[in-house]
Amino acid sequence: MSSMEQTYNNGIVKAFLISALVWGVASMLVGVWIAFQMVYPELNIGPYFTFGRLRPLHTNAAIFGFALSIIFATGYHTVQRLCRVKIWSDTLAKVHFVLYNLTIALAAITLPLGMNQSKEYAELEWPLDLLIVVWFVIFIFNYFATIFTRNEKQLYAAIWFYIASWVTIPILFIVNNLSIPVSWIKSYSIFSGVYDANIQWWYGHNAVAFVLTTPFLGLMYYYLPKHIKQPIYSHRLSIIHFWSLIFIYIWAGPHHLLYTPLPDWLQTTGMVFSIMLWMPSWGGMLNGFLTLTQAKEKIKTDATLKMFLVGITFYGMSTFEGPLLSIRAVSGLGHNTDWIVGHVHGGTLGWVGMMSFAVLYYLVPRLWNTNLFSERLANTHFWLATLGILLYVVSMWVSGITEGSMWRAIDETGALKYPNWVQITETLKPYRLFRGIGGGLYFIGLIIMIYNLAKTMATSGSGFKEIDLRMGLKEEKKA
């Protein structure tokens, strides 16, 4: 093998990409279902398919099934290329993949059965928590062993963003899930009351930070320059972005507990750090936008580049809206309303979803050594997804502000003007219908992408046969 060639394990990357597609369909199908449950209550089919059972299934499949599969795929892919060395252990990578997907499959069974810790983004019961610890330790060991045996001395910024996730997630996960088992299917948190709430939202907000933000910034810093064949606009800005973001983000969780028994000083601390997040977040957004300007002539025809553009745009929008909602006066209007739902999905569908789609369109043709089956279908997917996001987010903004205003409205006597909850719910139905339609369009776009990528894989000669658990190695030229 010449000095210009390097052997990488591409099988593990392919496996996690397929995993992302499977869990993406599952999570978004359930998401559309529960969206329409809010309009048509008869879609709640008890006891296993009610909103209360399906909603945690949707969030876990979306965040820890779809998004985490993308994170692991890109993590394995980028670390090998940026370190110029094959992943340290193919066997550990295979075990990680199998145990990870086993966990998500068991989550899909246990959550509809009502086995639930009642903690946001941490619903899984203690046996599954232990299984998560096992495969995450395996993964971290393999990842860092790869870095320690690297052939490239310099660690590019993208790897630092991934490392931030691998270091922080275990701390958050272990502390929040400390519990006392009382049976194989039930446990109780060792924390209680306001302490439990504080720990939960320290974890919950930073799950967004270190699962749905830092690794996706890492893939932005790698795949966007690679796709346009231009360097990142400012490497120095990427380093400033990294250090300021991870320092500030970790302290913002208490803004979820405004107007609660949590001490005022701690609520204010969460609010102040949330507002400070505007600076590093928008610094990263601007770095992405200024990198894109180097290939602006391609945006009209390149669907992958359009997805990067929309993804970065929604990153900017979500990281403006989040600090805004952390301000007490704004939170007093928006908290517990559909506005929060719109904010969350602007980040997940717009930022995480679009960046994931861009990566899938970038990686699949290259890993299967072929051309994308249809650029036209990719553009159709882009427009359906974009329209779906806009319908979803705008309808939830209007619904949320309407909802909060009706809750607070008082008549001339000082009494609540809308004391009847059903009246408010009926008022919100049209907006929630548009939310379901927007989610449906987004889901249709996903199905089109899967068809496009399946046809792409099929044209490689071996197609899906390459996606086996032997994690076969492929020889390719060094990037």
C-alpha positions in Angstrom: 0.0 0.0 0.0 1.4 3.4 -1.0 2.0 6.2 1.5 -1.0 8.0 -0.1 -3.4 5.2 0.9 -4.9 4.4 4.3 -7.0 1.5 5.5 -10.1 2.6 7.4 -13.0 0.7 8.9 -15.9 1.9 6.9 -18.2 -1.0 7.8 -19.0 0.5 11.2 -19.8 3.8 9.7 -22.2 2.2 7.2 -23.8 0.2 9.9 -24.6 3.3 12.0 -25.9 5.1 9.0 -28.4 2.3 8.4 -29.3 2.4 12.1 -30.0 6.1 11.7 -32.4 5.5 8.8 -34.3 2.8 10.7 -34.7 4.8 13.9 -35.4 7.9 12.0 -38.4 6.3 10.3 -39.6 4.9 13.7 -39.2 8.1 15.6 -40.7 10.4 13.0 -43.7 8.1 12.3 -44.5 8.1 16.0 -44.0 11.9 16.1 -46.6 12.4 13.4 -49.0 10.1 15.1 -48.8 11.9 18.5 -49.0 15.3 16.8 -52.4 14.2 15.3 -53.4 12.8 18.7 -53.5 16.4 20.0 -56.1 17.1 17.3 -58.0 13.8 17.1 -58.1 12.3 20.6 -59.6 9.0 19.3 -56.1 8.3 18.0 -55.1 7.6 21.6 -55.5 3.8 21.7 -55.1 2.6 25.2 -53.3 1.4 27.1 -50.1 1.1 25.1 -50.5 3.7 22.4 -51.7 6.8 24.3 -49.9 10.1 24.1 -48.3 9.5 27.5 -46.8 6.2 26.4 -45.8 7.2 22.9 -44.3 10.6 23.6 -41.2 9.3 25.4 -40.9 6.6 22.7 -40.8 9.4 20.1 -38.2 11.5 22.0 -35.9 8.5 22.8 -36.1 7.1 19.3 -35.4 10.5 17.8 -32.6 11.7 20.1 -30.9 8.4 21.1 -31.9 6.3 18.1 -31.7 8.6 15.0 -29.5 11.5 16.2 -27.1 9.3 18.2 -26.7 6.9 15.3 -25.6 9.9 13.1 -23.2 11.0 15.9 -21.6 7.6 16.2 -21.4 7.2 12.4 -19.7 10.6 11.9 -17.6 10.1 15.1 -16.1 6.8 13.7 -15.7 8.3 10.2 -14.1 11.6 11.2 -11.7 10.3 13.9 -10.1 7.8 11.5 -9.5 10.5 8.8 -8.5 13.3 11.0 -6.1 11.1 12.9 -5.0 9.2 9.8 -5.4 5.8 11.5 -7.9 2.9 11.5 -10.2 2.6 14.5 -8.3 1.0 17.3 -10.5 -2.2 17.6 -12.9 -3.4 15.0 -14.3 -6.0 17.5 -15.1 -3.3 20.1 -16.8 -1.2 17.4 -19.0 -4.2 16.4 -19.9 -4.9 20.1 -20.8 -1.2 20.5 -23.1 -1.3 17.5 -24.9 -4.4 18.6 -25.5 -3.4 22.2 -26.5 0.1 21.2 -29.2 -1.1 18.9 -30.3 -3.7 21.4 -30.8 -0.9 23.9 -32.9 1.2 21.5 -35.0 -1.8 20.6 -35.7 -2.6 24.2 -36.6 1.0 24.8 -39.1 0.7 22.0 -40.7 -2.2 23.9 -40.5 -1.0 27.5 -41.7 2.6 27.1 -45.2 1.7 25.5 -45.5 -0.8 28.4 -45.2 2.0 30.9 -41.8 1.1 32.3 -40.7 4.7 32.8 -38.6 6.7 35.3 -40.6 9.8 34.6 -37.5 11.8 33.9 -37.3 13.9 30.7 -34.8 12.3 28.2 -34.0 9.7 30.9 -37.1 7.6 31.0 -35.4 4.2 30.6 -35.4 2.0 33.7 -32.2 0.9 35.5 -31.3 -2.3 33.7 -31.2 -0.4 30.4 -29.2 2.4 32.1 -26.6 -0.2 33.0 -26.5 -1.6 29.5 -26.0 2.0 28.2 -23.0 2.4 30.5 -21.5 -0.8 29.2 -21.6 0.1 25.5 -20.7 3.7 26.1 -17.6 2.8 28.0 -16.6 0.4 25.2 -17.1 3.2 22.6 -15.2 5.8 24.6 -12.2 3.4 25.2 -12.1 2.6 21.5 -12.4 6.2 20.4 -9.7 7.6 22.7 -7.4 4.6 22.0 -7.7 5.6 18.3 -6.7 9.2 19.2 -3.7 8.1 21.3 -2.4 5.9 18.4 -3.0 8.6 15.7 -0.5 9.5 13.0 -1.6 13.1 12.8 -0.2 15.3 15.6 -2.7 18.1 15.2 -6.2 17.6 16.6 -8.6 19.5 14.4 -11.5 21.5 16.0 -14.1 18.9 14.9 -12.6 16.3 17.2 -12.6 18.6 20.2 -16.4 19.0 19.8 -16.9 15.3 19.7 -14.5 14.8 22.7 -16.6 17.4 24.7 -19.6 15.1 24.2 -17.8 11.9 25.1 -16.5 13.4 28.4 -19.6 15.2 29.5 -22.4 12.8 28.6 -21.3 10.1 31.1 -21.1 12.6 34.0 -24.6 13.9 33.2 -26.1 10.4 32.6 -24.7 8.7 35.7 -25.6 11.5 38.2 -29.1 12.0 36.9 -29.8 8.2 36.8 -28.6 7.4 40.3 -31.5 5.4 41.7 -32.6 2.6 44.0 -34.0 -0.4 42.2 -37.1 -2.0 43.8 -37.7 -4.5 41.1 -36.4 -5.4 37.6 -38.7 -2.9 36.1 -38.9 -0.1 38.7 -36.5 2.2 40.5 -36.7 5.5 42.4 -34.3 8.4 42.1 -32.0 8.9 45.1 -32.9 12.6 44.8 -36.2 14.1 45.7 -38.2 17.4 45.4 -36.4 20.5 44.2 -33.0 18.6 44.3 -34.3 16.0 41.8 -35.7 18.8 39.6 -32.4 20.7 39.6 -30.4 17.6 38.8 -32.9 16.6 36.1 -32.7 19.9 34.3 -28.9 20.1 34.7 -29.0 16.8 32.8 -31.9 17.6 30.5 -30.6 20.9 29.2 -27.1 19.6 28.8 -28.3 16.5 27.0 -29.4 19.1 24.4 -26.0 20.7 24.7 -23.8 17.6 24.4 -25.9 15.3 22.3 -27.7 17.6 20.0 -25.3 20.5 19.8 -21.5 19.8 20.2 -21.2 16.7 18.1 -23.3 18.3 15.3 -21.0 21.3 15.4 -18.1 18.9 15.1 -19.7 17.3 12.0 -20.4 20.8 10.6 -16.7 21.8 11.0 -15.6 18.6 9.2 -18.2 17.9 6.5 -19.1 21.4 5.4 -15.5 22.3 4.3 -15.1 18.8 2.8 -18.2 19.1 0.8 -17.4 22.5 -0.7 -13.7 21.7 -0.9 -12.8 25.0 0.9 -11.3 25.5 4.4 -13.4 26.5 7.3 -13.6 30.3 7.3 -11.8 30.8 10.7 -10.0 28.1 12.6 -9.3 30.6 15.4 -13.0 31.4 15.7 -13.8 27.6 15.9 -11.4 27.3 18.9 -13.0 30.3 20.6 -16.4 28.9 19.8 -15.5 25.6 21.4 -14.1 26.8 24.7 -16.7 29.5 25.3 -19.6 27.2 24.4 -18.7 24.3 26.6 -17.9 26.5 29.6 -21.1 28.5 29.4 -23.6 25.8 28.3 -23.1 23.6 31.4 -24.5 26.2 33.8 -27.7 27.1 31.9 -30.0 24.3 33.0 -31.8 26.1 35.9 -33.6 28.3 33.4 -36.0 25.4 33.0 -37.1 26.0 36.7 -38.1 29.6 36.7 -40.9 30.4 39.1 -40.3 27.2 41.1 -39.0 26.6 44.7 -35.5 26.5 43.2 -33.5 29.4 45.0 -33.8 32.7 43.1 -30.0 33.0 42.9 -29.8 29.7 41.0 -32.7 30.6 38.7 -30.9 33.9 37.9 -27.6 32.1 37.3 -29.3 29.8 34.7 -30.9 32.9 33.1 -27.6 34.8 32.9 -25.6 32.0 31.5 -28.3 31.3 29.0 -28.2 34.9 27.7 -24.4 34.6 27.5 -24.8 31.6 25.2 -25.9 34.0 22.4 -22.2 35.0 21.9 -20.5 31.6 21.3 -23.5 30.1 19.5 -23.7 32.9 17.0 -20.0 32.9 16.6 -20.3 29.3 15.4 -23.2 30.1 13.2 -21.3 32.9 11.6 -18.3 30.7 11.1 -20.6 28.2 9.2 -22.2 31.0 7.1 -18.9 32.6 6.2 -17.6 29.2 5.2 -20.7 28.7 3.0 -20.1 32.0 1.2 -17.1 30.4 -0.4 -19.5 28.2 -2.4 -22.6 30.4 -2.7 -22.9 29.7 -6.4 -23.5 26.0 -5.7 -26.4 26.6 -3.3 -29.0 26.8 -6.1 -28.3 23.3 -7.4 -26.7 21.4 -4.5 -29.3 19.9 -2.2 -26.7 18.8 0.4 -25.4 22.4 0.6 -28.9 23.7 0.9 -29.5 21.4 3.9 -26.2 22.7 5.5 -27.5 26.2 5.0 -30.9 25.6 6.5 -29.4 23.6 9.4 -27.0 26.4 10.3 -29.8 28.9 10.0 -32.0 27.0 12.4 -29.0 26.6 14.8 -28.8 30.4 14.9 -32.6 30.8 15.3 -32.8 28.2 18.1 -29.8 29.6 20.0 -31.4 33.0 19.8 -34.8 31.8 20.9 -33.5 29.6 23.8 -31.9 32.4 25.7 -34.9 34.6 24.9 -37.2 32.1 26.6 -34.9 31.9 29.6 -35.7 35.5 30.5 -38.3 35.4 33.4 -40.8 37.8 31.7 -40.7 35.8 28.4 -40.8 32.4 30.2 -43.9 33.6 32.1 -45.7 33.7 28.8 -44.1 30.8 27.0 -43.4 28.1 29.6 -45.5 24.9 29.3 -47.1 26.2 26.1 -46.8 25.1 22.5 -44.1 27.8 22.0 -41.7 25.5 23.8 -42.7 22.6 21.5 -42.0 24.9 18.5 -38.6 25.9 19.9 -37.5 22.4 20.5 -38.5 21.2 17.1 -36.9 24.2 15.4 -33.7 22.9 16.9 -34.3 19.2 16.3 -36.0 19.2 12.8 -34.1 22.3 11.6 -30.6 22.0 13.1 -30.2 18.3 14.0 -32.4 16.9 11.2 -31.1 19.0 8.3 -27.4 18.5 9.3 -28.1 14.8 9.6 -29.7 14.7 6.1 -26.7 16.6 4.7 -24.3 14.1 6.2 -26.3 11.2 4.9 -26.3 12.6 1.4 -22.5 13.3 1.7 -21.4 10.0 3.1 -23.6 7.4 1.4 -22.3 8.0 -2.2 -18.7 8.1 -1.0 -18.8 5.0 1.3 -20.6 3.0 -1.4 -18.3 4.4 -4.0 -21.0 5.6 -6.4 -23.0 8.7 -7.3 -26.2 9.8 -5.7 -29.1 8.2 -7.4 -31.1 11.4 -7.9 -30.2 15.0 -7.1 -33.8 15.9 -8.1 -35.2 13.7 -5.3 -32.7 15.2 -2.9 -34.0 18.7 -3.8 -37.6 17.5 -3.4 -36.7 16.2 0.0 -35.1 19.5 0.9 -38.2 21.6 0.0 -40.6 19.2 1.7 -38.5 19.2 4.9 -38.1 23.0 4.8 -41.8 23.6 4.3 -42.6 21.0 7.0 -40.3 22.7 9.5 -41.8 26.2 8.8 -45.4 24.9 9.1 -44.5 23.2 12.3 -42.5 26.0 14.0 -44.7 28.9 12.9 -47.9 27.1 13.9 -46.4 26.4 17.4 -45.2 29.9 17.8 -48.7 31.3 17.2 -50.3 28.5 19.2 -48.0 29.0 22.1 -48.3 32.7 22.4 -52.1 32.4 22.0 -52.1 29.7 24.7 -50.0 31.7 27.2 -52.1 34.8 26.6 -55.3 33.0 27.2 -54.0 31.5 30.4 -53.1 34.9 31.7 -56.1 36.8 30.5 -58.4 38.3 33.2 -61.7 40.1 33.0 -62.8 43.4 34.6 -63.3 41.7 37.9 -59.8 40.3 38.0 -61.0 36.7 37.5 -59.6 34.4 34.8 -61.2 35.1 31.5 -60.8 31.5 30.2 -61.1 29.3 33.2 -62.3 26.4 31.1 -59.3 24.4 29.8 -61.3 22.8 27.1 -62.1 26.2 25.6 -58.4 26.9 25.2 -57.7 23.5 23.8 -60.4 24.0 21.1 -58.9 27.3 20.2 -55.5 25.7 19.6 -56.8 22.9 17.4 -56.2 24.5 14.0 -52.6 25.4 14.9 -52.0 21.9 16.1 -53.5 20.5 12.9 -51.0 22.5 10.9 -48.2 21.2 13.2 -49.3 17.6 12.3 -49.3 18.5 8.6 -45.9 20.0 8.8 -44.6 16.9 10.6 -46.2 14.8 7.9 -44.4 16.7 5.1 -41.1 16.3 7.0 -41.8 12.5 7.3 -42.6 12.2 3.6 -39.3 13.9 2.8 -37.5 11.3 5.0 -39.1 8.5 3.1 -38.0 10.0 -0.2 -34.5 10.3 1.1 -34.4 6.6 2.2 -35.6 5.6 -1.3 -32.9 7.8 -2.9 -30.2 6.4 -0.6 -31.3 2.8 -1.0 -31.1 3.2 -4.8 -27.7 4.8 -4.4 -26.5 1.8 -2.4 -27.9 -0.6 -4.9 -25.9 0.9 -7.7 -22.6 0.3 -5.9 -22.6 -3.3 -7.1 -22.9 -5.0 -3.7 -25.5 -2.7 -2.2 -26.9 -3.7 1.2 -24.7 -6.7 1.3 -21.9 -4.4 2.4 -23.8 -3.6 5.6 -23.0 -6.6 7.7 -21.6 -7.0 11.2 -18.2 -8.2 10.0 -17.3 -4.5 9.7 -15.2 -5.2 6.7 -12.4 -2.8 6.0 -12.1 -0.8 2.8 -9.0 0.6 1.3 -9.4 4.2 0.1 -7.2 7.1 -0.7 -6.3 9.5 2.1 -8.5 12.6 2.2 
